[in-house]
Amino acid sequence: MINIAIMGHGVVGSGVAEILINHNDRIKNRVKQDINVKHILDLRDFNVAYSDKFTKDFNDILNDDSVSVVAEVMGGITPAYDFVKACLLKGKSVVTSNKELVAAKGAELIKIANEKNVSFLFEASVGGGIPVLRPISNCLAANEIDEIWGILNGTTNYILNKMIVDNMDFASALKLAQDLGFAERNPAADVEGHDACRKICILSALAYGKHVYPDQVKTEGITEITLDDVEYADNFGAVIKLIGHSKKVENGKIIASVRPTLVSRSHILAGVNGVFNAVVVNGDQTGEVAFYGKGAGKEATASAVVGDIIDCIKNQNNEKYLTWEDGSADYVDTRYSESSPLYVTLKGDDFAALKGEFSSVLSDICDSHIMNEYKNEIAFITKPNNESFVKDKLTALKTVNSYKILHTMF
């Protein structure tokens, strides 16, 4: 018999418990052994059919040598990091859906797991129920991966989709997402890009072999996106998506970012709507490979956690496949600037003067533009250019009160 412990009984934790308990025969057939949920750690009290399994003391799990696999679904760094590290050091395999933990401490925890010959698996930390980490590590192992793009946060994708399809402003779309349970009461992690940042860190570390830390990723959210931006993007044949991106560059380092991006309607990511996620991976042998599905939710995420539990049981003494080395301060090149088309909006009080200065100073870098005299605004797409060069041009303009720059995928 395999004894399992679950740390956390929130949305995902309760889903994991329900799958393991209510579908025990199915899991048993997969692993050819009896499965028993022995402990569930949570400080709250629950009136459920398996109430006898709850404990409020982590040591009940840590010191129970019969427990060989622990699922961490608490979220956050504290106390999850201390609990997971202690379990690994004790020789217990750990699976987690905790993207914040993996993005911050993944390299260290993977190293401990390898030293103790146990597993540390985290498929559910990226894309919820979408299988993406295993395929990158296993199915694409013959490839050298050089670029990743992704819609990695369902909440922001839902909000942007409402702005695009239903002409809702950001505040109204956010409130609707909160009312429907797609967004938290405090939505900062989603709308400011932090959640997607953690996920692109994990994807990049796995694909390129070295840890990428969240503070190394250029991160912007969607709070400044307006309905005017949505309309201008449509006129340019694009939609706005929050895109996580990483790429190997010529100097041997990588670049990584999360930011709202104009995506051409012909690109596969433009059609990913609602709360769905998608990841596109470019390998030197396969070309682009896409993964699509529900990026969050109780059942989808719990399914991925249980999948990792099954992997731990079936491969107890085998070499572990989710691994990377620690990173370094200079591994991610935060100063590298790729030349690409940029979306720019300019605002000024005197539209005639703004238009004149645009024509005399910026026409040489402009590919296509929209003049909005009613709002004293000009929107344009540049020819491929470095962002720093465009910013230098913009800051020199005397008639501009404010400007905005977004990257594009055309």
C-alpha positions as CSV (number, residue, x, y, z in Angstrom):
1,M,0.0,0.0,0.0
2,I,1.2,3.5,-0.8
3,N,0.3,6.2,1.8
4,I,-0.1,9.7,0.6
5,A,-0.4,13.0,2.5
6,I,-2.0,16.2,1.2
7,M,-0.9,19.6,2.5
8,G,-3.8,22.1,2.0
9,H,-7.5,21.5,1.5
10,G,-8.5,24.5,-0.5
11,V,-9.9,24.4,-4.1
12,V,-7.1,22.3,-5.5
13,G,-6.4,20.3,-2.4
14,S,-10.0,19.2,-2.0
15,G,-10.0,18.2,-5.7
16,V,-6.9,16.1,-5.2
17,A,-8.5,14.4,-2.1
18,E,-11.7,13.7,-4.0
19,I,-10.0,12.1,-7.0
20,L,-7.8,9.9,-4.8
21,I,-10.6,8.8,-2.5
22,N,-13.6,8.7,-4.8
23,H,-11.7,7.2,-7.8
24,N,-9.4,4.9,-5.8
25,D,-10.0,1.9,-8.1
26,R,-9.0,3.9,-11.2
27,I,-5.8,5.1,-9.5
28,K,-5.1,1.6,-8.2
29,N,-5.3,0.2,-11.8
30,R,-2.8,2.8,-13.0
31,V,-0.2,2.0,-10.3
32,K,-0.9,-1.6,-9.5
33,Q,-0.9,-0.9,-5.8
34,D,-3.4,0.2,-3.2
35,I,-3.5,3.9,-2.6
36,N,-4.4,5.5,0.8
37,V,-4.8,9.1,1.7
38,K,-3.5,9.0,5.2
39,H,-3.1,12.7,6.3
40,I,-4.6,16.0,5.1
41,L,-3.0,19.0,6.6
42,D,-5.1,22.1,7.2
43,L,-5.7,24.5,10.1
44,R,-9.4,24.7,9.3
45,D,-12.2,22.2,10.2
46,F,-14.1,20.5,7.5
47,N,-17.3,18.4,7.6
48,V,-16.6,15.9,4.8
49,A,-16.8,12.2,4.5
50,Y,-13.1,11.8,5.1
51,S,-12.8,14.2,8.2
52,D,-10.9,11.5,10.1
53,K,-7.9,12.1,7.9
54,F,-7.3,15.8,8.9
55,T,-4.4,17.0,11.0
56,K,-3.3,20.5,12.0
57,D,0.3,19.4,12.8
58,F,2.8,19.1,9.9
59,N,4.9,16.8,12.0
60,D,2.2,14.1,11.7
61,I,3.2,13.9,8.1
62,L,6.9,14.5,8.3
63,N,7.5,11.9,11.0
64,D,5.2,9.2,9.5
65,D,7.7,7.0,7.7
66,S,4.8,5.1,6.0
67,V,4.0,8.3,3.9
68,S,6.1,8.2,0.7
69,V,4.4,10.9,-1.4
70,V,3.2,14.3,-0.3
71,A,1.1,16.7,-2.4
72,E,1.7,20.4,-1.5
73,V,-1.3,22.5,-2.6
74,M,-1.1,25.2,0.0
75,G,0.3,28.0,-2.3
76,G,2.8,30.7,-1.5
77,I,6.3,30.5,-0.2
78,T,5.7,30.3,3.6
79,P,5.3,27.8,5.1
80,A,5.2,25.7,1.9
81,Y,8.9,26.0,1.2
82,D,9.9,24.8,4.7
83,F,7.4,22.0,4.6
84,V,8.4,20.8,1.1
85,K,12.1,21.0,1.8
86,A,11.7,19.0,5.1
87,C,9.7,16.3,3.3
88,L,12.3,15.9,0.6
89,L,15.1,15.7,3.1
90,K,13.1,13.1,4.9
91,G,13.1,11.0,1.7
92,K,9.5,11.7,0.7
93,S,8.6,12.5,-2.9
94,V,6.7,15.8,-3.3
95,V,4.3,17.0,-6.0
96,T,3.1,20.6,-6.1
97,S,0.9,23.0,-8.0
98,N,2.6,25.9,-6.4
99,K,4.1,28.1,-9.2
100,E,5.4,30.7,-6.8
101,L,7.4,28.1,-4.9
102,V,8.8,26.4,-8.0
103,A,9.7,29.8,-9.6
104,A,11.5,31.0,-6.5
105,K,13.0,27.7,-5.1
106,G,12.8,25.1,-7.9
107,A,16.6,24.6,-8.5
108,E,17.3,24.1,-4.8
109,L,14.4,21.7,-4.3
110,I,15.2,19.7,-7.4
111,K,18.8,19.3,-6.2
112,I,17.6,18.0,-2.8
113,A,15.2,15.6,-4.5
114,N,18.0,14.2,-6.7
115,E,20.3,13.8,-3.8
116,K,17.7,11.9,-1.9
117,N,16.6,9.9,-4.9
118,V,13.0,11.0,-4.7
119,S,10.8,13.0,-7.0
120,F,9.9,16.7,-7.0
121,L,7.2,17.1,-9.7
122,F,5.2,20.2,-10.6
123,E,3.2,19.7,-13.8
124,A,0.2,21.5,-12.3
125,S,2.3,24.7,-11.7
126,V,2.1,25.7,-15.4
127,G,-1.1,25.6,-17.4
128,G,-3.3,23.8,-14.8
129,G,-4.5,20.6,-16.5
130,I,-2.5,21.2,-19.7
131,P,0.3,18.7,-20.0
132,V,3.2,20.8,-21.1
133,L,6.2,20.2,-18.7
134,R,6.4,16.5,-19.4
135,P,6.2,16.9,-23.2
136,I,9.0,19.6,-23.1
137,S,11.2,17.4,-20.9
138,N,10.4,14.0,-22.6
139,C,8.7,14.2,-26.0
140,L,10.8,17.2,-27.2
141,A,14.1,15.9,-25.6
142,A,15.7,15.5,-29.1
143,N,15.2,19.3,-29.7
144,E,17.1,22.3,-28.8
145,I,14.4,24.7,-27.7
146,D,15.1,28.3,-28.6
147,E,11.9,30.2,-28.0
148,I,8.7,30.0,-26.0
149,W,5.5,32.1,-26.2
150,G,2.5,31.6,-23.9
151,I,-0.9,32.9,-22.8
152,L,-0.3,31.8,-19.2
153,N,-3.0,33.4,-17.2
154,G,-6.6,32.7,-17.7
155,T,-7.9,35.7,-15.7
156,T,-6.2,38.3,-17.8
157,N,-7.1,36.4,-21.0
158,Y,-10.7,36.5,-19.9
159,I,-10.6,40.2,-19.1
160,L,-8.9,41.1,-22.4
161,N,-11.4,38.9,-24.3
162,K,-14.3,40.7,-22.8
163,M,-12.7,44.0,-23.7
164,I,-12.2,42.8,-27.3
165,V,-15.6,41.0,-27.9
166,D,-18.0,42.8,-25.6
167,N,-16.4,46.3,-25.6
168,M,-16.2,46.3,-21.8
169,D,-13.7,48.6,-20.2
170,F,-11.0,47.1,-18.0
171,A,-12.7,47.8,-14.6
172,S,-16.0,46.3,-15.7
173,A,-14.4,43.2,-17.2
174,L,-12.3,42.7,-14.0
175,K,-15.5,43.0,-11.8
176,L,-17.2,40.4,-14.0
177,A,-14.3,38.1,-13.7
178,Q,-14.4,38.5,-9.9
179,D,-18.1,37.9,-9.8
180,L,-17.7,34.6,-11.8
181,G,-14.8,33.4,-9.6
182,F,-12.2,33.8,-12.4
183,A,-10.4,36.6,-10.5
184,E,-9.4,36.9,-6.8
185,R,-10.7,39.7,-4.6
186,N,-7.2,41.0,-4.8
187,P,-6.3,40.4,-8.5
188,A,-2.9,42.0,-8.5
189,A,-1.0,38.7,-9.1
190,D,-3.0,38.2,-12.3
191,V,-3.5,41.7,-13.7
192,E,0.0,42.9,-12.9
193,G,1.5,39.9,-14.6
194,H,3.2,38.2,-11.6
195,D,1.4,34.9,-12.1
196,A,2.4,34.7,-15.8
197,C,5.9,35.7,-14.8
198,R,6.3,32.7,-12.5
199,K,5.1,30.4,-15.2
200,I,7.5,31.7,-17.9
201,C,10.3,31.3,-15.3
202,I,9.4,27.6,-14.9
203,L,9.0,26.9,-18.6
204,S,12.3,28.7,-19.4
205,A,14.2,26.9,-16.7
206,L,13.0,23.5,-18.0
207,A,13.5,24.3,-21.6
208,Y,17.0,26.0,-21.3
209,G,18.4,24.1,-18.3
210,K,19.0,26.9,-15.8
211,H,16.9,28.5,-13.2
212,V,15.2,31.8,-14.1
213,Y,14.2,34.0,-11.2
214,P,11.0,36.2,-11.3
215,D,13.0,39.4,-10.7
216,Q,15.0,38.8,-13.9
217,V,11.8,38.9,-16.1
218,K,10.6,42.2,-17.5
219,T,7.0,42.1,-16.3
220,E,4.1,44.4,-17.2
221,G,0.4,43.8,-16.6
222,I,-2.8,44.8,-18.4
223,T,-4.1,47.6,-16.1
224,E,-3.2,50.3,-18.6
225,I,-4.9,48.7,-21.6
226,T,-7.8,50.8,-22.8
227,L,-10.7,50.2,-25.2
228,D,-8.9,52.6,-27.5
229,D,-5.9,50.2,-27.6
230,V,-8.3,47.4,-28.4
231,E,-9.9,49.3,-31.2
232,Y,-6.5,50.4,-32.7
233,A,-5.2,46.9,-32.5
234,D,-8.3,45.6,-34.4
235,N,-7.6,48.2,-37.1
236,F,-4.1,46.9,-37.3
237,G,-5.4,43.4,-37.7
238,A,-4.4,42.3,-34.2
239,V,-5.8,41.5,-30.8
240,I,-4.1,42.3,-27.4
241,K,-3.0,39.3,-25.3
242,L,-0.8,39.1,-22.2
243,I,2.2,37.1,-23.5
244,G,4.9,35.4,-21.6
245,H,8.0,35.1,-23.8
246,S,11.5,33.8,-23.5
247,K,14.2,33.2,-26.1
248,K,17.9,32.3,-26.5
249,V,19.9,35.2,-28.0
250,E,23.1,35.5,-29.8
251,N,25.3,36.2,-26.7
252,G,24.4,32.8,-25.2
253,K,22.0,34.2,-22.6
254,I,18.2,34.3,-22.7
255,I,15.7,37.1,-22.6
256,A,12.4,36.8,-20.8
257,S,9.3,39.0,-20.5
258,V,5.6,39.2,-19.7
259,R,3.7,42.0,-21.3
260,P,0.6,43.0,-23.2
261,T,1.3,42.4,-26.8
262,L,-0.5,43.0,-30.1
263,V,-0.9,39.6,-31.7
264,S,-1.7,39.3,-35.4
265,R,-5.0,37.6,-36.0
266,S,-3.2,35.1,-38.2
267,H,-1.2,33.8,-35.2
268,I,-2.4,30.7,-33.3
269,L,-2.4,32.6,-30.0
270,A,-4.8,35.2,-31.2
271,G,-7.6,32.6,-31.1
272,V,-7.1,31.5,-27.5
273,N,-10.0,33.1,-25.7
274,G,-11.8,33.1,-22.3
275,V,-10.0,31.5,-19.4
276,F,-8.0,29.1,-21.7
277,N,-4.2,29.0,-21.8
278,A,-1.8,28.1,-24.6
279,V,1.9,27.5,-24.8
280,V,3.9,27.5,-28.1
281,V,7.4,26.0,-28.0
282,N,9.9,26.2,-30.9
283,G,12.3,23.3,-31.3
284,D,15.0,23.1,-33.9
285,Q,13.7,19.7,-35.1
286,T,9.9,20.0,-34.7
287,G,9.4,23.7,-35.3
288,E,6.5,25.2,-33.4
289,V,4.5,22.9,-31.1
290,A,1.4,24.2,-29.3
291,F,-0.3,23.1,-26.1
292,Y,-3.8,24.3,-25.3
293,G,-6.4,23.8,-22.6
294,K,-7.9,25.0,-19.3
295,G,-5.2,26.8,-17.4
296,A,-6.8,26.7,-14.0
297,G,-9.8,25.3,-12.1
298,K,-10.3,22.7,-9.4
299,E,-10.7,19.6,-11.6
300,A,-8.1,20.4,-14.2
301,T,-5.3,21.4,-11.7
302,A,-6.2,18.5,-9.3
303,S,-5.9,16.1,-12.3
304,A,-2.4,17.3,-13.0
305,V,-1.4,16.9,-9.3
306,V,-2.7,13.4,-9.2
307,G,-0.9,12.6,-12.5
308,D,2.3,13.6,-10.8
309,I,1.5,11.4,-7.8
310,I,1.0,8.5,-10.1
311,D,4.3,9.2,-11.8
312,C,6.1,9.3,-8.4
313,I,4.6,5.9,-7.5
314,K,5.4,4.2,-10.9
315,N,8.9,5.6,-11.1
316,Q,10.1,5.4,-7.5
317,N,13.6,4.3,-8.3
318,N,14.1,5.8,-11.8
319,E,16.0,8.8,-12.9
320,K,14.0,12.0,-12.5
321,Y,13.2,14.0,-15.6
322,L,12.1,17.5,-14.4
323,T,15.5,19.1,-13.6
324,W,17.6,22.2,-14.2
325,E,20.7,23.9,-12.7
326,D,20.7,27.0,-10.6
327,G,20.8,30.2,-12.5
328,S,22.9,33.3,-12.1
329,A,22.6,37.1,-12.0
330,D,23.8,37.5,-15.6
331,Y,22.0,34.5,-17.2
332,V,19.0,36.5,-18.2
333,D,20.0,39.5,-20.3
334,T,17.8,42.3,-19.1
335,R,19.4,44.9,-21.4
336,Y,19.1,43.0,-24.7
337,S,16.8,44.8,-27.1
338,E,15.4,42.9,-30.1
339,S,14.4,44.8,-33.2
340,S,10.7,44.3,-33.8
341,P,7.6,46.2,-34.8
342,L,6.2,48.2,-31.9
343,Y,2.8,49.6,-31.2
344,V,2.9,53.3,-30.0
345,T,0.3,55.7,-29.0
346,L,0.9,59.5,-28.6
347,K,-1.3,62.0,-26.8
348,G,-1.1,65.8,-26.8
349,D,-3.3,68.8,-26.1
350,D,-2.7,70.4,-29.5
351,F,-3.6,67.8,-32.1
352,A,-2.5,69.9,-35.1
353,A,1.0,70.4,-33.6
354,L,1.1,66.7,-32.5
355,K,0.3,65.7,-36.1
356,G,2.9,68.0,-37.5
357,E,5.7,66.8,-35.2
358,F,4.7,63.2,-35.9
359,S,5.0,63.7,-39.6
360,S,8.3,65.5,-39.4
361,V,10.0,63.4,-36.7
362,L,8.4,59.9,-36.7
363,S,7.2,59.3,-40.2
364,D,10.5,57.6,-41.0
365,I,10.0,54.8,-38.4
366,C,6.3,54.4,-39.0
367,D,4.8,51.5,-40.9
368,S,1.1,52.3,-40.5
369,H,-0.8,54.8,-38.4
370,I,-4.2,56.0,-37.1
371,M,-5.0,59.7,-36.5
372,N,-7.7,60.2,-33.8
373,E,-8.3,63.9,-33.7
374,Y,-11.3,63.5,-31.4
375,K,-9.0,62.2,-28.6
376,N,-5.9,64.1,-29.6
377,E,-4.1,60.8,-30.1
378,I,-2.1,59.1,-32.8
379,A,-1.5,55.3,-32.8
380,F,1.0,53.7,-35.1
381,I,3.1,50.6,-35.7
382,T,6.8,51.1,-36.2
383,K,9.0,49.4,-38.7
384,P,11.2,46.8,-36.9
385,N,13.1,48.9,-34.3
386,N,14.7,48.7,-30.9
387,E,12.5,50.0,-28.1
388,S,15.3,52.2,-26.7
389,F,15.7,53.9,-30.1
390,V,11.9,54.6,-30.3
391,K,11.8,55.9,-26.7
392,D,14.6,58.3,-27.5
393,K,12.6,59.6,-30.4
394,L,9.5,60.0,-28.3
395,T,11.0,61.7,-25.4
396,A,12.4,64.4,-27.7
397,L,8.9,65.3,-28.9
398,K,7.7,68.7,-27.5
399,T,4.0,68.2,-28.2
400,V,3.5,64.8,-26.6
401,N,2.0,64.7,-23.1
402,S,2.2,60.9,-22.8
403,Y,3.0,57.8,-24.8
404,K,2.6,54.1,-24.6
405,I,4.6,51.3,-26.2
406,L,3.6,47.7,-26.6
407,H,5.4,44.9,-28.4
408,T,3.8,43.0,-31.3
409,M,3.7,39.6,-32.8
410,F,3.2,40.1,-36.5
